[in-house]
Amino acid sequence: MSTMPVLYLSHGAPPLADDPLWTRQLARWSAELPEPAAILVVSAHWEEAPLTIGATTTQPLVYDFWGFPDRFYEVEYAAPGAPGLAAMVRKLVQSPETPVRDEPARGLDHGAYVPLVEMYPEADVPVLQISMPTLDPAGLLELGRKLAPLRDEGVLIIGSGFFTHNLSGLNMAAGTDVTPPQWSSEFDQWGREALTERDFDALLDFGNKAPAARLAHPRTEHFAPLFVALGASIDRNEHADTTIDGYWYGLSKRSLQFD
């Protein structure tokens, strides 16, 4: 069984399905990956402490957005559940100091299923989503470290967020190809360089070290999944390779593969 890479992807929003470039990029990316035995997703859209394990049998979808055309609420993604993976996650993470709980009715939110529809359209790979129990970068890095052994079991770990994310700072009416605002491009460049140089101290303190950090991430939940991916790779001295870059409505869609 192949040791799987770890991904951090900028997941877009429901209209991602209308972007032919991005959908091609995601499909090409998945085609170049080893075939996963299962997929574990940590999404920006599920913050809950303690760490919570979602549905493990059927996978209902969570349409956690509003104001879109009806067709976006009719998307289906009937991936198999992953009870075995849930048991492995519990074994790796749970301790008297770090309890794990279950929310069996909680299915995949759009941070999980929107990219998976493009990457694994047959929905034939078991998927499990777990919550982010904290937004603290160091805590998420440690969570990723604990989850890292799953990679040797054929599990594809995906942190799903957005490399820059400030919807109120954008002119959405300008379209997807709008020139990115300075805060978005500056933060994106800084993050790319910090990852290339493996400057983990700077990344962990990005709120103080990165230019325009408070504009790029007024809340940090979309950058936070990066630290789970980073933690799952850090002890193997792996580098972050950019697989997708560029901007969408001015937001950096930089996506990374660690292997």
Secondary structure as GFF3:
##gff-version 3
##sequence-region A 1 259
A	DSSP	beta_strand	6	10	.	.	.	ID=ss1
A	DSSP	three_ten_helix	14	18	.	.	.	ID=ss2
A	DSSP	alpha_helix	20	31	.	.	.	ID=ss3
A	DSSP	beta_strand	38	47	.	.	.	ID=ss4
A	DSSP	beta_strand	51	53	.	.	.	ID=ss5
A	DSSP	beta_strand	61	62	.	.	.	ID=ss6
A	DSSP	three_ten_helix	70	73	.	.	.	ID=ss7
A	DSSP	alpha_helix	83	93	.	.	.	ID=ss8
A	DSSP	beta_strand	100	102	.	.	.	ID=ss9
A	DSSP	beta_strand	108	109	.	.	.	ID=ss10
A	DSSP	alpha_helix	110	119	.	.	.	ID=ss11
A	DSSP	beta_strand	127	132	.	.	.	ID=ss12
A	DSSP	alpha_helix	137	147	.	.	.	ID=ss13
A	DSSP	three_ten_helix	148	153	.	.	.	ID=ss14
A	DSSP	beta_strand	155	161	.	.	.	ID=ss15
A	DSSP	three_ten_helix	167	169	.	.	.	ID=ss16
A	DSSP	three_ten_helix	172	174	.	.	.	ID=ss17
A	DSSP	alpha_helix	182	196	.	.	.	ID=ss18
A	DSSP	alpha_helix	200	204	.	.	.	ID=ss19
A	DSSP	alpha_helix	206	209	.	.	.	ID=ss20
A	DSSP	alpha_helix	213	216	.	.	.	ID=ss21
A	DSSP	alpha_helix	225	234	.	.	.	ID=ss22
A	DSSP	beta_strand	240	244	.	.	.	ID=ss23
A	DSSP	beta_strand	247	248	.	.	.	ID=ss24
A	DSSP	beta_strand	251	252	.	.	.	ID=ss25
A	DSSP	beta_strand	255	258	.	.	.	ID=ss26
###
